[in-house]
Amino acid sequence: MKRETNLNNAALMARRHAAVPRGVGYSHEVFIARGENAEVWDVEGKRYVDFAGGIAVLNTGHRHPAIIAAVKAQLDLYTHTCFQVLAYEPYVELAERINAKAPGDFAKKTLFLTTGSEAVENAIKIARAYTKRSAVIAFTSAYHGRTLLTLGLTGKITPYKNGFGPFPEEIFRAKFPDALHGVSIDDSIASIELIFKNDVEASRVAAIIVEPVQGEGGFNVAPAEFLQRLRALCDQHGILLIADEIQTGAGRTGTWFAVEQSGVAPDMITMAKSMAGGFPISAVVGRAEVMDAPAPGGLGGTYAGSPMSCAAALAVLDIFEKENLLARSRQLGERLIASLKTMAAKNKCIADVRGLGAMVAIELCKGGDLHQPDADMTKRLCAEATKRGLILLSCGTYGNVIRILVPLTASDAIVDEGLAIIDAALTAVQAV
């Protein structure tokens, strides 16, 4: 089939609606033609600043030259064997380097997969194999993936869980601490203790899984004290602690793993998204004895840890070191938060500005009242920003949070341009 050369967004959207299931949602009626670092151009030639980054996948930006070069070099050697059939050195080197980055003074091993959901599923499988227990505790507003098991762990019905049940059993939900909305660290820990009293005995819980910063849930940051108390609770009852760093990992928060900032060493960490600069790969890194619990053949996947993605991920690690991107993430976060707080001072609708490193968000509420989340304004703000040349994403339990995931490689000028568009768009949507 010959591709059309004179394309426009409206015509492509019509083709999309005719050919693609409606369940595959979309945030913008825009089709990309080209991307470069933190900028994209659509099929009509319009330029946008990208504050979405493929949902936290492009910490190193669109088409980083070092990543493209690494993948091209790998293409000239081999593209696929299945690691379980014919192994390849890049997988092993990547595992060694991830093992060295994970927190904790103990031996570690790493498994590579393809998607974040796969990583979470395998972490739960490994936890059950190691502990010989079955139950899992997750948190309110959590997001862990779209498969049936990970949907069971996810704490948001619409749009993720509607019509897809029943979900796996022995998944229990505790309160995620959120001081802004009245949930203290004590409340959260008490909710876990209540699960032990009402739902499942602690001796049957294999793992507690937590996001150090909730992604889809609204960029809610887990306090260091909470993660420390969670670690102590898990140790008390022989429960494994899993940090889901699918969105926070690969330097988004100013450290390679967000959990490092709490001083806590989880038993396992899941990661994906930005670890390969846009190429599909995910990982589970954890205590060696825990990771070795499944028998040979119990872990893996046909495309898991593909040679192309391993090459890209190794390049990402090199880029972070050469371009000092962890420091850049912290600096960028400070710049974003300072600018957004200035906007909040003159826009009552911004009820909160929060984040960790360059994982930053604003929460929009009617008149700044936290009891009145404003999902409608959030939608209008995203749409207005798109018209003005900025790609934004929303999130949050009530759909009233704007999240910023601009590539860490973006220049200050590009970041400031995007922030200026947010400021102007806020004024425009409130004037309606």
Backbone hydrogen bonds, N-H to C=O, Kabsch-Sander energy under -0.5 kcal/mol:
donor,donor_aa,acceptor,acceptor_aa,energy
7,L,5,T,-1.1
12,L,8,N,-2.2
13,M,9,N,-2.4
14,A,10,A,-2.0
15,R,11,A,-2.0
16,R,12,L,-2.5
17,H,13,M,-2.7
18,A,14,A,-1.6
19,A,15,R,-1.8
20,V,16,R,-3.2
24,V,21,P,-1.7
25,G,23,G,-1.3
30,V,28,H,-1.4
32,I,30,V,-0.5
33,A,41,W,-3.3
34,R,41,W,-1.8
36,E,39,E,-3.1
37,N,62,H,-2.2
39,E,36,E,-2.1
40,V,48,Y,-2.3
41,W,34,R,-2.9
42,D,46,K,-2.5
43,V,31,F,-1.9
45,G,42,D,-2.1
48,Y,40,V,-2.9
49,V,389,G,-2.7
50,D,38,A,-2.9
51,F,49,V,-0.8
51,F,391,I,-1.7
55,I,52,A,-0.9
56,A,52,A,-1.6
57,V,53,G,-2.5
58,L,53,G,-1.8
61,G,58,L,-1.9
62,H,37,N,-2.3
64,H,61,G,-0.7
67,I,64,H,-0.7
68,I,64,H,-2.4
69,A,65,P,-2.4
70,A,66,A,-1.9
71,V,67,I,-2.4
72,K,68,I,-2.4
73,A,69,A,-2.2
74,Q,70,A,-1.9
75,L,71,V,-2.3
76,D,72,K,-1.0
77,L,74,Q,-1.9
78,Y,74,Q,-1.8
85,V,82,C,-2.3
86,L,82,C,-2.0
91,Y,88,Y,-0.9
92,V,88,Y,-1.0
93,E,89,E,-2.8
94,L,90,P,-2.4
95,A,91,Y,-2.2
96,E,92,V,-2.4
97,R,93,E,-2.2
98,I,94,L,-2.5
99,N,95,A,-2.7
100,A,96,E,-1.8
101,K,97,R,-1.0
102,A,98,I,-1.7
106,F,104,G,-1.6
109,K,286,G,-2.1
111,L,284,V,-2.7
113,L,282,S,-2.7
119,A,115,T,-1.8
120,V,116,G,-2.3
121,E,117,S,-2.9
122,N,118,E,-2.6
123,A,119,A,-2.1
124,I,120,V,-2.1
125,K,121,E,-2.3
126,I,122,N,-2.8
127,A,123,A,-2.4
128,R,124,I,-2.5
129,A,125,K,-2.4
130,Y,126,I,-2.5
131,T,127,A,-2.6
132,K,128,R,-1.9
134,S,204,R,-0.9
135,A,204,R,-2.4
136,V,170,E,-2.2
137,I,207,A,-2.2
138,A,172,F,-3.0
140,T,174,A,-2.0
141,S,155,G,-0.8
142,A,139,F,-1.6
151,L,147,T,-2.9
152,G,148,L,-1.8
153,L,149,L,-1.3
154,T,150,T,-1.4
155,G,142,A,-3.0
161,K,157,I,-3.4
162,N,157,I,-1.3
164,F,161,K,-2.0
172,F,136,V,-2.8
174,A,138,A,-3.0
174,A,172,F,-0.5
178,D,183,V,-2.3
181,H,178,D,-1.2
182,G,179,A,-1.5
183,V,178,D,-2.5
184,S,182,G,-0.7
188,S,184,S,-2.0
189,I,185,I,-2.6
190,A,186,D,-2.7
191,S,187,D,-1.8
192,I,188,S,-1.3
193,E,189,I,-2.1
194,L,190,A,-2.1
195,I,191,S,-1.5
196,F,192,I,-1.9
197,K,193,E,-1.2
198,N,194,L,-3.0
199,D,195,I,-2.6
200,V,195,I,-2.2
204,R,201,E,-2.3
205,V,202,A,-1.6
206,A,135,A,-3.0
206,A,204,R,-0.6
207,A,135,A,-1.2
208,I,240,L,-2.4
209,I,137,I,-2.5
210,V,242,I,-2.4
214,Q,220,N,-2.7
218,G,215,G,-2.0
219,F,214,Q,-1.2
219,F,215,G,-0.9
221,V,219,F,-0.5
222,A,212,P,-3.0
227,L,223,P,-1.9
228,Q,224,A,-2.3
229,R,225,E,-2.5
230,L,226,F,-2.4
231,R,227,L,-2.2
232,A,228,Q,-2.0
233,L,229,R,-2.4
234,C,230,L,-2.5
235,D,231,R,-2.4
236,Q,232,A,-2.2
237,H,233,L,-1.5
238,G,234,C,-0.8
238,G,235,D,-0.6
239,I,234,C,-2.5
240,L,206,A,-2.4
242,I,208,I,-2.8
242,I,240,L,-0.6
243,A,241,L,-0.5
243,A,268,M,-2.5
244,D,210,V,-2.5
244,D,242,I,-0.6
245,E,243,A,-1.0
245,E,270,T,-2.3
249,G,245,E,-2.1
250,A,256,W,-0.8
251,G,256,W,-1.6
252,R,248,T,-0.6
252,R,249,G,-0.7
253,T,248,T,-0.8
253,T,255,T,-0.6
254,G,251,G,-1.3
260,E,257,F,-1.1
261,Q,258,A,-1.8
262,S,259,V,-1.8
263,G,259,V,-0.5
263,G,260,E,-1.2
264,V,259,V,-1.0
267,D,241,L,-2.0
268,M,241,L,-1.6
269,I,285,V,-2.7
270,T,243,A,-2.3
271,M,283,A,-2.2
272,A,246,I,-0.6
274,S,56,A,-0.7
275,M,272,A,-2.2
276,A,273,K,-0.9
277,G,274,S,-1.0
278,G,273,K,-0.6
279,F,276,A,-1.2
281,I,279,F,-0.5
282,S,113,L,-1.5
283,A,271,M,-3.0
284,V,111,L,-2.3
285,V,269,I,-2.5
286,G,109,K,-2.2
287,R,267,D,-2.1
288,A,107,A,-2.5
291,M,287,R,-3.0
292,D,288,A,-1.8
293,A,290,V,-1.7
298,G,295,A,-2.5
304,A,301,G,-0.6
305,G,113,L,-1.4
306,S,303,Y,-0.9
308,M,79,T,-0.5
310,C,306,S,-2.6
311,A,307,P,-2.2
312,A,308,M,-1.9
313,A,309,S,-2.7
314,L,310,C,-2.3
315,A,311,A,-1.7
316,V,312,A,-2.1
317,L,313,A,-2.1
318,D,314,L,-1.8
319,I,315,A,-2.6
320,F,316,V,-2.4
321,E,317,L,-1.5
322,K,318,D,-2.9
323,E,319,I,-2.9
324,N,321,E,-0.5
325,L,320,F,-1.4
328,R,324,N,-1.7
329,S,325,L,-2.3
330,R,326,L,-1.7
331,Q,327,A,-2.5
332,L,328,R,-3.1
333,G,329,S,-2.3
334,E,330,R,-2.0
335,R,331,Q,-2.0
336,L,332,L,-2.7
337,I,333,G,-2.7
338,A,334,E,-2.3
339,S,335,R,-2.0
340,L,336,L,-2.7
341,K,337,I,-2.3
342,T,338,A,-1.5
343,M,339,S,-1.9
344,A,340,L,-2.4
345,A,341,K,-1.7
346,K,342,T,-0.6
346,K,343,M,-1.1
347,N,343,M,-0.9
350,I,347,N,-1.9
351,A,349,C,-1.1
351,A,363,E,-2.7
352,D,363,E,-1.1
354,R,361,A,-2.5
356,L,359,M,-1.6
358,A,252,R,-1.7
359,M,356,L,-1.8
360,V,358,A,-0.9
360,V,404,I,-1.1
361,A,354,R,-2.9
362,I,402,I,-2.1
363,E,352,D,-2.3
364,L,400,N,-3.2
365,C,349,C,-2.7
366,K,372,Q,-2.8
368,G,365,C,-1.8
369,D,366,K,-2.0
370,L,368,G,-0.7
372,Q,369,D,-2.6
374,D,364,L,-2.4
375,A,373,P,-0.9
378,T,374,D,-1.6
379,K,375,A,-2.2
380,R,376,D,-2.3
381,L,377,M,-2.8
382,C,378,T,-2.1
383,A,379,K,-2.2
384,E,380,R,-2.7
385,A,381,L,-2.5
386,T,382,C,-2.0
387,K,383,A,-2.0
388,R,384,E,-1.6
389,G,386,T,-1.4
390,L,385,A,-2.2
391,I,49,V,-2.8
392,L,390,L,-0.6
393,L,403,R,-0.9
395,C,401,V,-2.2
396,G,216,E,-3.1
397,T,217,G,-1.0
399,G,396,G,-1.5
401,V,395,C,-2.0
402,I,362,I,-2.5
403,R,393,L,-2.3
403,R,401,V,-0.6
404,I,360,V,-3.1
405,L,51,F,-3.0
405,L,403,R,-0.5
408,L,59,N,-1.6
409,T,59,N,-0.8
410,A,407,P,-1.5
415,V,411,S,-2.3
416,D,412,D,-2.9
417,E,413,A,-1.9
418,G,414,I,-2.2
419,L,415,V,-2.4
420,A,416,D,-2.3
421,I,417,E,-1.7
422,I,418,G,-2.0
423,D,419,L,-2.3
424,A,420,A,-2.4
425,A,421,I,-2.9
426,L,422,I,-2.5
427,T,423,D,-1.7
428,A,424,A,-2.1
429,V,425,A,-2.6
430,Q,426,L,-1.5
431,A,427,T,-1.0
432,V,428,A,-0.6
